[in-house]
Amino acid sequence: MKKYTCSVCGYVYDPEKGDQDSGVPAGTAFEDLPEAWVCPLCGADKTLFEAAD
């Protein structure tokens, strides 16, 4: 699964870790995140994330 980087603050969403603070379990692909999910650091929308190389 690919990692995604927030283009606003640089936060990296790692699907192997999920986002425990937001209730997203480990193993959740970025594409499977809820539409309402936002960057846990800056609050940026999912659309502002880019696939990491």
N, C-alpha and C positions, 0 to 999 in steps of 0.2 A: 504494500500500500504506500502511496506517495505522501510525502509531507507537504504542507502548504504554509507559505509565509505571508504574514500580514504586511501589505504594502505601506501601511501607515506607521506602524511601530516596530516591525521586525519580528514579532512573536511567531514562533514556528509551531503549527499544530502537527503533532506526531500521533498518527492513528494507533500506534502500538501502546501509547500512554493514555490516549483519550483526553478528556478534560474533566477530571474528577470533581473539581469545584463547581462545575456547571451541570453535573449529573450525567456526563457522557462517559460511558464505560470504555475501558481499554479495548482495542480491536474495532472501534467504530471508524469506518472510512470517512474522509472529509465529505464525500458526496452524500453520505447517509446522515450527516448532521441535520438537526431540525432547521427549518428555514429561519426561525427566529434566533438561532444561535449567533452570538457576536463574539468578537475577540475578547478574551478575558482580561487583557491588559488595557486596551484603549477603547473598546466598545465598537470597533469598526464592523461593518456588515460583512457577511460571507463573500459578497461580490468583490470585496477589496483584497481578497487573498489570491495568491498566485502559486502555482505548482513549483515546488523547489526542485532544482536540478539534481 
